[in-house]
Amino acid sequence: MRRVFGVKKQTEPPPSIQDASDRINKRGDTVEEKIKKLDAELARYKEQLKKTRPGPAQEAVKARAMRVLKQKRMYEGQRDMLYNQTYNLDQVSFAAEGIKDAQQTMSALKSANKELKGMMKTVKINDIDNLQDEMMDLMDVSNEIQETLGRSYSVPDDIDEEELMGELDALEADMDTEGEGVPSYLQPEPDLDAELSLPSAPTGHAPMPAGRANPQADDELGLPAVPRASIRG
């Protein structure tokens, strides 16, 4: 069968944009090298024209310089064409990379959208509302429990609030009339010595009578000292 129909040749894949760009850049570098060599040759001919006198020799140098200049112009045209091709390939490459980035972005968005939809199925607004209502009820019950536990056992339930208010008003009136707003039980105690007008205690030593001699010395407590002879050993 292969002898009759032959074998199908395997076709090579087309070159990529990067391969084509690399190949063109390599060609451009080769052309640029040739242009540099022609510039060096032109510079040498220019020096020869300065040194030669007008005549056949100078005309021959001019002819060779003209030929080199034409070659340079041709290579410069090829270089510009290659640069334009490289520019076009770069534009296409940028566009292709942008499309690839857009495809990856769309794929990521689709995956995130699918995952988000799956997560939203597990969360329902009604469940959240019911949970909030239950939390509010639990908080109310907790407050009632705290209020119940905070009651005072020493306060009887049959106390008349109006009677308490009357007693409070009387207490405020007593505070206003006594001691410039200070209740009587908070005022300082009166000075009993000032009220009885008692004389103050004497200070210092009493004067010695005129006819008395040999006054006795006082001890450290202010009392008459006992003579040493009277003290028994």
Disulfide bonds with the S-S distance in Angstrom:
none
